[in-house]
């Protein structure tokens, strides 16, 4: 019997090879998914390690000692007690540092000088003058500090260890130890403050109550020789290249856990590291990959089994005569089954065994091309689904042959089969399961577990089956009408499609294959668009420079505007940006931008109003603010209608026209009657704008009412118009009359502003923001607002934020503080030396975020890497469809050639027969591809929303939900081209056999 089966296989070896290839693809799909998932997980780890932040590649041990503590127990901590645990941290380089606060160098007691020892510090500094430190008492000071303090190498000065004085507001620093004389060995500048060597100590961060950001570097000997109050010793551990390798993650995790346990046992030593965050991000990316890869692995396996079921069943229908002859000879049932199924089962089994190897080899090749350096990490776990896939493939082959095996001989000898119209049980089960999976997916809010994991696969297959049942009857009607109208070629082609056994299943298979490719296209392209939105709109512009606020005085909004406009006077590539303190009511975030440059610089959300239109509305025409130039401010005020036990305080908010900052000048407590008040104001010697006049209560929590008449403010005209935000009503003629009802400052201040700031203030908003209401100004008081544009999202801020003009925000400012989170946004035309140009204007760049680099990091995260499997799944689906089409054409061609040869012998014209042979399957393919792509898009619309394309914690941005039409049409053209080539090749072979049958 085995010889007979082998002879059958050899006689139809082309069909056997094709069936084996289909079985191989079925097992390849089951092997490729877990193998590819392992490769993706390795690639995720590699990508996250290579794009990790500094803090995620190091750890730091810190031990603080306080010699001023009342309880000296544990006040001095020896950091070297963790030495044994550090020795176990293989693959790390260590840098020791120690520092103490000191006073005596800076004239300001609001912050201390940081006296720092750090190993090998001179190798990472540029000495501007002098030499490096070598002996006791030698120090290096920053070049900017030396210039500001008028010091040079060789000068000596005294420092004392400092301690904080907490009973002052704000706290101050005072001497707490004996003085020590230091000599300046040299001055330095830092070439790269973000260099790995400096760790996360923040040596070069400056700001109010922080200092100039230039430590005093000295030697270890010097620190050991001085009397100290507070001191901090630290050991920084930096991962060497290759330490955080994919295959060493578990080792590093265990070593870090051991170090953490040691530091927990030693009181006073703290471990600070971002490495666990890196591990968490790697695990998060892997979790996303585990959700995304099975989404198309499951439909791919189902499609492969369906193709085996179709092709084996079609082959069995073609061998009905053979099965009938075996039955007529009276063979036993097992002989009949073996002869009928042995050929198919042997081919399926051989293909399944080859698929186990081919699947891993395919993943190895693809991984080497897509994930260079990560490797596929082949393991036996990749084969865990191969036995199940093989059994399902064998079961599909047996199930496909049940009809010829169970049919009587009389039915087998007939040339036609009965076309059953009721929905078969299998199709009904698929439809019910698809509905249940979709419902679970919806009710679980997109959780891809349980039956919900199968939702895309089942929905695609169910829609393909329903489409086949809907389309083929239409083709049958078209064929009948074509025959009645004398269009024989079209009629014969249509009848071949609609009435041949298995034509409906072939249509469903090709449609399902195209649907898998279409769904993969939707996922990959939609995710690619989303990453572009996240990179561009999430960053705000092509590049965003984060600017240091600076020490006292802090960086003002006016100075930020002027510096950026100086760098880019034409407004082509740079824009000043600052954050609003609370954005809007209920704490909505907001941005203030130089709207005159918005269109040239900012990334803009799709689907919203034009950027130029919004920019114009954000800054309407307004008069210039009143201004004066003097080194003092003089105010003439009349106070009346106030209770005797109540007092009112007058303040005026001014901004320097020379970029020297803003302040609130406290004129003082107002006296009843008319009085003149004077306050010195050197800030305004070169000119100041007046932003507002504020009235607040003093010393009372309840409301204080009074009538305040501003008769004169340093000679500025008061009749040009003023408006009150809240808590006051005003009238203006030659003076400003304010009827105030206020509480204690600052929350209860009533501000009166010049008409240079429009009322209500225009804002663009996203989410449930304006068009009306109030917004918290930069001074903390509520400002009437109006929405002038509704946006899908505010660049960088998200879908629930507001956008306003920075110069207008500066005019509204009455806080006297600097710019909050100052930034410079850069457009595509920004020059390569833009950071140097910004620095020349006195701004210090602390960070540089590049949208292209953000996109590169996103492309190396879990969702992007996992979706590459969808591309592979789409290719395999096309190959499955093409293979099934090849085998179907091969089975059909002998019988169809005989039928058509008979028609040719009866006088049917050759051109008609040629048309019928060449276009039967291409027409089927065309309908199937169009239907399949519609099914794929419909499945994406129904289930694609559940896929974590933007990660498990997506950003608050309007992410695209559909693929781009040109991309979808390009994939449709590719699928159609492959299927049509196969169909035309089969049609030509059928035509040759038809003509050969006539001879």
ZAMARGU-4260 file (C-alpha; in steps of 0.2 Angstrom, whole numbers, plus 5000, padded with zeros to 4 digits):
<rodrens>
0) 5000/5000/5000 | 5014/5012/5004 | 5021/5009/4986 | 5004/5014/4979 | 5004/5030/4989
5) 5021/5034/4984 | 5017/5031/4966 | 5002/5042/4968 | 5013/5056/4975 | 5025/5054/4961
10) 5012/5055/4948 | 5005/5071/4955 | 5022/5077/4963 | 5018/5095/4958 | 5003/5095/4968
15) 5011/5086/4983 | 5025/5098/4983 | 5013/5113/4983 | 5003/5105/4997 | 5019/5101/5007
20) 5024/5120/5005 | 5007/5125/5012 | 5009/5114/5027 | 5027/5120/5029 | 5020/5138/5029
25) 5007/5133/5042 | 5020/5126/5054 | 5032/5141/5049 | 5019/5153/5055 | 5017/5143/5072
30) 5036/5143/5074 | 5040/5160/5068 | 5029/5169/5080 | 5037/5163/5096 | 5054/5164/5088
35) 5051/5181/5081 | 5045/5186/5098 | 5061/5181/5106 | 5071/5191/5093 | 5060/5206/5096
40) 5062/5205/5115 | 5081/5205/5113 | 5080/5220/5100 | 5069/5229/5113 | 5082/5227/5126
45) 5096/5232/5115 | 5087/5247/5108 | 5082/5253/5126 | 5100/5251/5132 | 5107/5261/5118
50) 5095/5275/5120 | 5095/5275/5139 | 5097/5292/5148 | 5113/5295/5159 | 5104/5291/5175
55) 5098/5274/5168 | 5116/5268/5166 | 5124/5272/5183 | 5121/5271/5201 | 5126/5282/5215
60) 5130/5279/5234 | 5128/5294/5245 | 5132/5296/5263 | 5129/5313/5272 | 5138/5318/5288
65) 5132/5332/5299 | 5144/5338/5312 | 5131/5351/5318 | 5118/5338/5323 | 5113/5339/5341
70) 5112/5320/5341 | 5129/5314/5335 | 5124/5296/5333 | 5126/5291/5315 | 5131/5309/5311
75) 5147/5303/5302 | 5145/5289/5290 | 5159/5279/5281 | 5153/5276/5264 | 5167/5263/5261
80) 5157/5251/5272 | 5148/5246/5255 | 5165/5241/5247 | 5162/5222/5247 | 5146/5225/5238
85) 5154/5236/5225 | 5168/5224/5222 | 5154/5212/5216 | 5147/5224/5204 | 5157/5218/5189
90) 5158/5229/5173 | 5156/5246/5182 | 5169/5260/5184 | 5169/5270/5200 | 5172/5288/5204
95) 5174/5295/5221 | 5168/5312/5226 | 5165/5323/5241 | 5159/5340/5244 | 5154/5353/5258
100) 5145/5369/5258 | 5155/5385/5262 | 5153/5404/5264 | 5165/5418/5261 | 5168/5418/5243
105) 5150/5424/5237 | 5143/5441/5244 | 5126/5433/5245 | 5120/5422/5260 | 5106/5415/5250
110) 5116/5400/5244 | 5133/5393/5249 | 5148/5389/5238 | 5150/5370/5234 | 5168/5365/5238
115) 5170/5349/5229 | 5183/5335/5227 | 5181/5323/5212 | 5193/5311/5205 | 5202/5316/5190
120) 5192/5332/5188 | 5205/5341/5178 | 5204/5329/5164 | 5186/5334/5161 | 5189/5353/5163
125) 5197/5366/5151 | 5209/5377/5161 | 5207/5395/5156 | 5221/5401/5167 | 5233/5394/5179
130) 5236/5376/5183 | 5227/5361/5191 | 5225/5358/5209 | 5239/5348/5217 | 5242/5352/5236
135) 5232/5356/5251 | 5223/5373/5249 | 5223/5373/5230 | 5206/5377/5222 | 5199/5380/5205
140) 5185/5392/5202 | 5174/5395/5187 | 5180/5408/5174 | 5163/5417/5175 | 5164/5417/5194
145) 5182/5424/5194 | 5177/5438/5182 | 5162/5442/5192 | 5172/5442/5209 | 5187/5450/5201
150) 5199/5435/5206 | 5213/5427/5197 | 5226/5413/5199 | 5237/5416/5214 | 5224/5426/5224
155) 5220/5419/5241 | 5203/5420/5250 | 5195/5412/5266 | 5181/5400/5266 | 5171/5393/5281
160) 5161/5377/5281 | 5143/5383/5281 | 5127/5378/5289 | 5109/5383/5285 | 5100/5395/5296
165) 5082/5389/5295 | 5074/5402/5306 | 5075/5415/5292 | 5063/5417/5277 | 5070/5412/5265
170) 5083/5402/5274 | 5101/5408/5273 | 5118/5401/5275 | 5130/5406/5289 | 5148/5401/5294
175) 5148/5386/5306 | 5167/5382/5307 | 5184/5390/5308 | 5190/5399/5293 | 5202/5391/5280
180) 5213/5400/5268 | 5213/5394/5250 | 5224/5399/5235 | 5217/5400/5217 | 5227/5388/5207
185) 5217/5391/5191 | 5201/5395/5183 | 5191/5383/5172 | 5176/5381/5161 | 5167/5365/5158
190) 5167/5359/5139 | 5152/5347/5142 | 5142/5349/5157 | 5131/5333/5152 | 5147/5322/5150
195) 5144/5305/5158 | 5158/5308/5170 | 5149/5322/5180 | 5134/5310/5184 | 5119/5318/5191
200) 5126/5329/5205 | 5120/5345/5196 | 5136/5354/5199 | 5133/5366/5185 | 5115/5370/5188
205) 5112/5388/5193 | 5097/5397/5199 | 5089/5407/5213 | 5095/5400/5230 | 5106/5388/5221
210) 5121/5398/5215 | 5131/5402/5199 | 5133/5384/5195 | 5152/5384/5196 | 5159/5373/5210
215) 5175/5376/5219 | 5185/5361/5215 | 5199/5356/5227 | 5209/5341/5232 | 5205/5327/5244
220) 5219/5332/5256 | 5211/5350/5257 | 5194/5343/5262 | 5202/5331/5275 | 5212/5346/5283
225) 5197/5358/5286 | 5184/5358/5299 | 5167/5353/5291 | 5149/5355/5296 | 5139/5346/5282
230) 5148/5335/5270 | 5142/5323/5257 | 5153/5308/5251 | 5147/5299/5235 | 5153/5284/5224
235) 5147/5285/5206 | 5146/5268/5197 | 5146/5269/5178 | 5142/5254/5167 | 5156/5250/5155
240) 5153/5246/5137 | 5145/5229/5136 | 5140/5228/5155 | 5121/5231/5151 | 5121/5219/5137
245) 5106/5209/5133 | 5113/5193/5140 | 5119/5201/5156 | 5103/5209/5162 | 5099/5196/5174
250) 5116/5197/5181 | 5116/5216/5183 | 5099/5215/5191 | 5105/5202/5204 | 5121/5212/5208
255) 5110/5228/5210 | 5098/5219/5222 | 5113/5213/5232 | 5120/5231/5233 | 5103/5238/5238
260) 5101/5225/5252 | 5118/5230/5259 | 5114/5249/5259 | 5098/5246/5267 | 5107/5237/5281
265) 5120/5252/5283 | 5111/5267/5291 | 5115/5283/5282 | 5120/5276/5265 | 5108/5279/5251
270) 5107/5271/5234 | 5101/5281/5220 | 5100/5273/5202 | 5089/5274/5187 | 5094/5256/5181
275) 5078/5249/5187 | 5069/5261/5177 | 5078/5255/5162 | 5073/5237/5166 | 5055/5242/5169
280) 5055/5250/5151 | 5063/5235/5144 | 5049/5224/5152 | 5036/5236/5146 | 5042/5235/5128
285) 5042/5216/5129 | 5025/5216/5136 | 5019/5226/5122 | 5027/5214/5109 | 5019/5199/5118
290) 5002/5208/5114 | 5006/5213/5096 | 5014/5198/5089 | 5000/5185/5092 | 4987/5197/5084
295) 4993/5192/5066 | 5001/5175/5071 | 4984/5168/5075 | 4976/5173/5058 | 4991/5167/5049
300) 4990/5150/5057 | 4971/5149/5054 | 4974/5155/5036 | 4987/5141/5033 | 4975/5128/5040
305) 4961/5135/5029 | 4972/5134/5014 | 4976/5116/5018 | 4958/5112/5020 | 4953/5120/5004
310) 4967/5113/4993 | 4966/5095/5000 | 4947/5096/4998 | 4949/5102/4980 | 4961/5088/4977
315) 4950/5075/4984 | 4936/5082/4973 | 4947/5080/4958 | 4951/5062/4963 | 4933/5057/4964
320) 4935/5044/4950 | 4949/5036/4959 | 4940/5035/4975 | 4925/5028/4966 | 4935/5014/4958
325) 4943/5009/4975 | 4926/5008/4982 | 4919/4998/4968 | 4933/4985/4970 | 4926/4981/4987
330) 4941/4987/4997 | 4940/4987/5016 | 4936/5004/5024 | 4954/5007/5030 | 4961/5003/5013
335) 4950/5015/5006 | 4954/5028/5019 | 4973/5025/5017 | 4972/5026/4998 | 4962/5042/4998
340) 4971/5051/5012 | 4989/5044/5012 | 4994/5056/4998 | 4989/5072/5006 | 4994/5066/5024
345) 5011/5062/5018 | 5013/5079/5010 | 5007/5088/5025 | 5018/5078/5037 | 5033/5081/5026
350) 5029/5100/5025 | 5026/5101/5044 | 5043/5093/5048 | 5052/5105/5036 | 5042/5120/5043
355) 5050/5117/5060 | 5067/5121/5053 | 5062/5133/5040 | 5052/5144/5053 | 5068/5147/5064
360) 5079/5149/5049 | 5067/5162/5042 | 5067/5172/5059 | 5086/5171/5060 | 5087/5178/5042
365) 5074/5192/5045 | 5081/5196/5063 | 5099/5198/5056 | 5092/5210/5043 | 5080/5220/5054
370) 5088/5218/5071 | 5107/5218/5068 | 5117/5214/5084 | 5102/5208/5094 | 5102/5190/5087
375) 5087/5178/5086 | 5092/5167/5101 | 5086/5151/5094 | 5078/5139/5108 | 5067/5124/5108
380) 5053/5135/5115 | 5051/5142/5098 | 5044/5124/5093 | 5031/5123/5107 | 5017/5127/5095
385) 5024/5116/5080 | 5016/5100/5086 | 4999/5108/5088 | 5000/5116/5071 | 5005/5100/5063
390) 4990/5091/5071 | 4978/5105/5066 | 4985/5104/5048 | 4983/5085/5048 | 4965/5087/5055
395) 4961/5100/5041 | 4967/5088/5028 | 4957/5073/5035 | 4942/5085/5037 | 4943/5091/5019
400) 4941/5073/5012 | 4926/5068/5022 | 4914/5071/5008 | 4922/5060/4995 | 4926/5047/5008
405) 4908/5046/5015 | 4899/5048/4998 | 4891/5033/4989 | 4899/5027/4973 | 4885/5034/4963
410) 4888/5051/4969 | 4907/5049/4966 | 4904/5045/4948 | 4894/5061/4945 | 4904/5076/4937
415) 4895/5089/4948 | 4892/5091/4966 | 4877/5098/4975 | 4879/5116/4980 | 4872/5117/4998
420) 4865/5134/5002 | 4863/5133/5020 | 4877/5140/5031 | 4889/5125/5035 | 4892/5122/5053
425) 4910/5127/5052 | 4906/5144/5045 | 4892/5146/5058 | 4905/5142/5072 | 4917/5155/5065
430) 4904/5168/5065 | 4898/5165/5083 | 4916/5165/5089 | 4920/5181/5080 | 4905/5190/5088
435) 4909/5183/5105 | 4928/5188/5103 | 4923/5206/5097 | 4911/5208/5112 | 4924/5203/5125
440) 4936/5214/5117 | 4924/5229/5118 | 4918/5225/5136 | 4936/5222/5142 | 4941/5239/5136
445) 4953/5232/5123 | 4961/5219/5134 | 4970/5207/5122 | 4968/5191/5133 | 4957/5176/5132
450) 4945/5176/5117 | 4949/5194/5114 | 4966/5189/5108 | 4958/5179/5093 | 4946/5194/5089
455) 4956/5201/5074 | 4958/5183/5067 | 4940/5177/5069 | 4933/5194/5063 | 4944/5193/5047
460) 4939/5175/5043 | 4921/5177/5047 | 4920/5193/5036 | 4929/5184/5022 | 4917/5169/5023
465) 4902/5180/5023 | 4909/5190/5008 | 4912/5174/4998 | 4894/5169/5001 | 4888/5187/4996
470) 4899/5189/4980 | 4898/5172/4971 | 4879/5172/4969 | 4881/5189/4961 | 4895/5182/4949
475) 4883/5168/4945 | 4869/5180/4940 | 4881/5190/4930 | 4887/5174/4921 | 4869/5169/4917
480) 4865/5186/4910 | 4881/5186/4899 | 4876/5170/4891 | 4859/5176/4887 | 4867/5191/4879
485) 4879/5181/4869 | 4895/5186/4878 | 4901/5168/4879 | 4918/5171/4886 | 4912/5181/4901
490) 4898/5169/4904 | 4909/5154/4904 | 4922/5162/4915 | 4908/5167/4927 | 4901/5150/4928
495) 4918/5142/4932 | 4919/5154/4946 | 4902/5152/4954 | 4898/5133/4950 | 4914/5124/4952
500) 4916/5114/4969 | 4927/5124/4981 | 4926/5141/4972 | 4918/5149/4986 | 4931/5143/4998
505) 4945/5148/4987 | 4937/5166/4986 | 4936/5166/5005 | 4954/5161/5006 | 4961/5173/4994
510) 4950/5187/5002 | 4957/5182/5020 | 4975/5182/5013 | 4972/5200/5007 | 4964/5204/5023
515) 4979/5199/5033 | 4990/5210/5022 | 4978/5224/5023 | 4976/5223/5042 | 4995/5222/5044
520) 4996/5238/5033 | 4984/5247/5044 | 4993/5242/5059 | 5011/5246/5053 | 5006/5263/5044
525) 4995/5269/5058 | 5008/5266/5071 | 5021/5274/5060 | 5010/5290/5058 | 5008/5289/5077
530) 5026/5289/5081 | 5029/5303/5069 | 5015/5313/5078 | 5023/5308/5095 | 5040/5314/5089
535) 5035/5330/5080 | 5020/5336/5089 | 5025/5329/5106 | 5042/5338/5105 | 5034/5354/5098
540) 5046/5358/5085 | 5061/5350/5075 | 5072/5354/5091 | 5068/5361/5108 | 5082/5369/5118
545) 5079/5370/5137 | 5086/5386/5144 | 5093/5388/5162 | 5083/5401/5172 | 5099/5407/5179
550) 5104/5414/5196 | 5098/5430/5203 | 5092/5439/5193 | 5082/5425/5185 | 5079/5425/5166
555) 5065/5436/5162 | 5052/5434/5148 | 5057/5450/5140 | 5076/5445/5140 | 5071/5428/5133
560) 5061/5436/5119 | 5075/5449/5115 | 5088/5436/5115 | 5079/5424/5103 | 5074/5438/5092
565) 5092/5444/5091 | 5098/5427/5086 | 5084/5426/5073 | 5079/5444/5068 | 5069/5438/5053
570) 5059/5425/5063 | 5063/5410/5051 | 5069/5397/5063 | 5069/5401/5082 | 5054/5405/5094
575) 5054/5409/5112 | 5043/5398/5123 | 5038/5398/5141 | 5026/5388/5152 | 5011/5396/5160
580) 5010/5393/5179 | 4993/5384/5178 | 4987/5387/5160 | 4969/5389/5163 | 4956/5386/5176
585) 4956/5369/5185 | 4975/5368/5182 | 4975/5365/5163 | 4993/5366/5156 | 4998/5380/5144
590) 5011/5387/5134 | 5016/5405/5130 | 5024/5407/5113 | 5031/5421/5102 | 5016/5419/5090
595) 5025/5430/5076 | 5036/5414/5073 | 5024/5401/5077 | 5021/5396/5058 | 5039/5395/5054
600) 5044/5384/5069 | 5031/5374/5078 | 5024/5357/5073 | 5006/5359/5070 | 4992/5346/5073
605) 4982/5340/5058 | 4964/5343/5057 | 4964/5360/5066 | 4964/5378/5059 | 4979/5385/5049
610) 4994/5389/5060 | 4996/5407/5052 | 4977/5411/5056 | 4979/5405/5074 | 4995/5415/5076
615) 4987/5431/5070 | 4972/5429/5082 | 4984/5426/5097 | 4991/5443/5096 | 4979/5457/5090
620) 4984/5475/5088 | 4986/5484/5104 | 4993/5500/5110 | 5011/5501/5118 | 5012/5500/5137
625) 5014/5516/5146 | 5033/5518/5151 | 5044/5530/5160 | 5063/5532/5162 | 5070/5536/5180
630) 5079/5529/5194 | 5064/5531/5205 | 5045/5530/5204 | 5033/5543/5210 | 5015/5540/5213
635) 5001/5553/5217 | 4987/5544/5226 | 4971/5549/5235 | 4962/5537/5247 | 4945/5538/5253
640) 4930/5528/5259 | 4940/5516/5269 | 4936/5510/5287 | 4948/5516/5301 | 4954/5499/5305
645) 4957/5494/5287 | 4973/5497/5277 | 4976/5496/5258 | 4993/5492/5250 | 4998/5499/5233
650) 5010/5490/5222 | 5016/5493/5204 | 5022/5479/5192 | 5036/5485/5180 | 5047/5477/5167
655) 5064/5484/5162 | 5065/5489/5143 | 5083/5484/5144 | 5079/5466/5148 | 5085/5468/5167
660) 5070/5459/5173 | 5053/5462/5181 | 5048/5467/5199 | 5033/5473/5209 | 5037/5490/5217
665) 5029/5491/5234 | 5024/5509/5235 | 5018/5506/5253 | 5003/5507/5264 | 4991/5521/5258
670) 4986/5535/5269 | 4969/5543/5269 | 4968/5558/5258 | 4980/5564/5244 | 4998/5559/5246
675) 5014/5557/5235 | 5024/5541/5237 | 5042/5538/5231 | 5052/5522/5229 | 5070/5521/5222
680) 5070/5510/5206 | 5087/5508/5198 | 5080/5494/5187 | 5071/5508/5177 | 5086/5520/5174
685) 5085/5514/5156 | 5067/5513/5155 | 5052/5503/5161 | 5035/5498/5156 | 5021/5498/5168
690) 5011/5481/5168 | 4999/5484/5181 | 4994/5493/5197 | 4989/5482/5211 | 4978/5486/5227
695) 4978/5473/5241 | 4972/5472/5259 | 4984/5472/5273 | 4983/5461/5289 | 4965/5456/5287
700) 4958/5440/5280 | 4941/5448/5277 | 4937/5460/5263 | 4943/5478/5263 | 4934/5491/5253
705) 4940/5508/5248 | 4941/5521/5234 | 4958/5524/5227 | 4962/5538/5214 | 4978/5537/5205
710) 4982/5555/5200 | 4999/5552/5193 | 5012/5539/5190 | 5030/5546/5186 | 5021/5558/5173
715) 5014/5544/5162 | 4997/5548/5154 | 4983/5540/5163 | 4969/5544/5150 | 4974/5530/5137
720) 4962/5517/5145 | 4964/5504/5158 | 4955/5489/5163 | 4952/5479/5179 | 4954/5460/5180
725) 4942/5456/5195 | 4939/5463/5212 | 4939/5481/5206 | 4929/5493/5196 | 4937/5508/5188
730) 4934/5523/5178 | 4947/5534/5169 | 4948/5551/5164 | 4963/5561/5168 | 4966/5549/5183
735) 4961/5531/5187 | 4947/5529/5200 | 4947/5512/5208 | 4933/5505/5219 | 4942/5491/5227
740) 4935/5476/5237 | 4951/5466/5241 | 4958/5454/5253 | 4976/5452/5259 | 4990/5450/5246
745) 4994/5441/5235 | 4979/5431/5232 | 4967/5445/5236 | 4976/5458/5225 | 4965/5468/5212
750) 4975/5472/5197 | 4972/5486/5185 | 4981/5485/5168 | 4984/5496/5153 | 4974/5494/5137
755) 4990/5487/5130 | 4984/5470/5135 | 4967/5467/5127 | 4952/5461/5137 | 4946/5447/5136
760) 4963/5439/5132 | 4964/5429/5116 | 4968/5410/5118 | 4969/5395/5107 | 4964/5380/5117
765) 4963/5361/5115 | 4950/5350/5125 | 4937/5357/5136 | 4945/5374/5138 | 4938/5391/5134
770) 4929/5400/5124 | 4925/5410/5140 | 4929/5411/5158 | 4945/5416/5166 | 4963/5410/5166
775) 4976/5412/5180 | 4989/5425/5175 | 5007/5424/5177 | 5004/5435/5193 | 4991/5423/5200
780) 4976/5433/5198 | 4961/5428/5186 | 4961/5436/5169 | 4945/5436/5158 | 4949/5426/5142
785) 4941/5421/5126 | 4944/5407/5114 | 4949/5412/5097 | 4954/5394/5090 | 4950/5376/5095
790) 4964/5365/5092 | 4965/5346/5091 | 4981/5348/5103 | 4993/5361/5108 | 5010/5356/5102
795) 5020/5348/5116 | 5007/5352/5129 | 4993/5339/5123 | 4975/5338/5120 | 4969/5348/5136
800) 4980/5364/5136 | 4980/5382/5131 | 4991/5392/5120 | 4994/5411/5121 | 5006/5424/5115
805) 5022/5426/5126 | 5023/5445/5124 | 5005/5447/5129 | 5009/5435/5143 | 5023/5446/5148
810) 5012/5462/5148 | 5000/5453/5159 | 5013/5448/5171 | 5013/5456/5188 | 5023/5443/5198
815) 5040/5450/5196 | 5047/5432/5193 | 5057/5425/5178 | 5051/5415/5164 | 5044/5398/5169
820) 5053/5383/5160 | 5060/5394/5147 | 5063/5386/5130 | 5069/5390/5112 | 5060/5380/5099
825) 5069/5378/5082 | 5063/5375/5065 | 5071/5365/5050 | 5081/5381/5045 | 5090/5382/5061
830) 5109/5384/5058 | 5121/5370/5065 | 5129/5382/5077 | 5112/5388/5085 | 5117/5383/5102
835) 5133/5394/5101 | 5123/5408/5095 | 5110/5406/5109 | 5125/5405/5122 | 5132/5421/5115
840) 5116/5430/5120 | 5119/5425/5138 | 5107/5410/5138 | 5113/5393/5145 | 5107/5378/5136
845) 5103/5364/5148 | 5095/5351/5136 | 5092/5348/5118 | 5078/5338/5112 | 5078/5333/5094
850) 5062/5327/5086 | 5072/5316/5074 | 5081/5307/5089 | 5064/5305/5098 | 5057/5296/5082
855) 5073/5285/5082 | 5070/5280/5100 | 5052/5277/5097 | 5057/5266/5082 | 5067/5255/5093
860) 5053/5253/5106 | 5042/5237/5109 | 5027/5242/5098 | 5038/5247/5083 | 5049/5232/5083
865) 5034/5220/5086 | 5025/5227/5071 | 5038/5221/5060 | 5031/5204/5062 | 5015/5210/5054
870) 5025/5214/5039 | 5032/5196/5039 | 5014/5189/5042 | 5007/5199/5027 | 5021/5192/5016
875) 5017/5174/5022 | 4998/5177/5020 | 5001/5182/5002 | 5012/5166/4999 | 4998/5155/5007
880) 4985/5163/4995 | 4997/5161/4980 | 5001/5143/4985 | 4982/5138/4987 | 4978/5146/4970
885) 4992/5136/4962 | 4986/5120/4969 | 4968/5124/4965 | 4972/5128/4947 | 4983/5112/4945
890) 4968/5101/4951 | 4955/5110/4940 | 4965/5111/4924 | 4963/5093/4918 | 4944/5092/4920
895) 4942/5110/4913 | 4953/5107/4898 | 4942/5092/4894 | 4926/5102/4895 | 4933/5116/4885
900) 4941/5105/4872 | 4924/5097/4870 | 4916/5114/4867 | 4930/5119/4855 | 4926/5103/4845
905) 4907/5108/4845 | 4913/5124/4836 | 4915/5136/4850 | 4927/5150/4844 | 4945/5150/4850
910) 4944/5168/4855 | 4930/5164/4867 | 4938/5149/4874 | 4955/5159/4876 | 4945/5173/4885
915) 4937/5160/4897 | 4953/5151/4901 | 4964/5167/4904 | 4952/5177/4914 | 4943/5165/4925
920) 4955/5166/4939 | 4961/5184/4937 | 4943/5190/4939 | 4941/5179/4955 | 4958/5186/4961
925) 4952/5204/4957 | 4936/5202/4967 | 4945/5193/4981 | 4959/5206/4983 | 4947/5221/4984
930) 4935/5212/4995 | 4950/5206/5006 | 4957/5223/5008 | 4940/5230/5013 | 4938/5216/5026
935) 4956/5220/5032 | 4951/5239/5035 | 4934/5234/5042 | 4943/5222/5055 | 4955/5236/5059
940) 4941/5248/5062 | 4933/5235/5073 | 4948/5229/5083 | 4963/5239/5079 | 4959/5252/5092
945) 4964/5239/5106 | 4982/5237/5099 | 4995/5246/5110 | 5003/5255/5095 | 5009/5269/5106
950) 5014/5259/5121 | 5005/5254/5136 | 5005/5272/5142 | 5001/5282/5126 | 5004/5301/5126
955) 4990/5313/5127 | 4990/5317/5108 | 4978/5315/5094 | 4985/5299/5087 | 4979/5294/5069
960) 4967/5279/5068 | 4968/5274/5049 | 4982/5271/5037 | 4986/5283/5023 | 4976/5279/5007
965) 4991/5279/4995 | 5000/5266/5006 | 4985/5255/5007 | 4983/5256/4988 | 5001/5252/4985
970) 4999/5236/4996 | 4983/5231/4987 | 4992/5233/4970 | 5006/5222/4976 | 4995/5208/4982
975) 4984/5209/4966 | 5000/5208/4955 | 5006/5193/4964 | 4989/5184/4963 | 4986/5189/4945
980) 5003/5183/4939 | 4999/5166/4947 | 4982/5166/4939 | 4987/5171/4922 | 5001/5157/4922
985) 4988/5145/4926 | 4976/5151/4913 | 4989/5150/4900 | 4993/5132/4905 | 4975/5128/4904
990) 4974/5136/4886 | 4988/5126/4880 | 4980/5110/4887 | 4964/5114/4879 | 4971/5117/4862
995) 4982/5101/4864 | 4966/5091/4868 | 4959/5095/4850 | 4974/5087/4842
</rodrens>
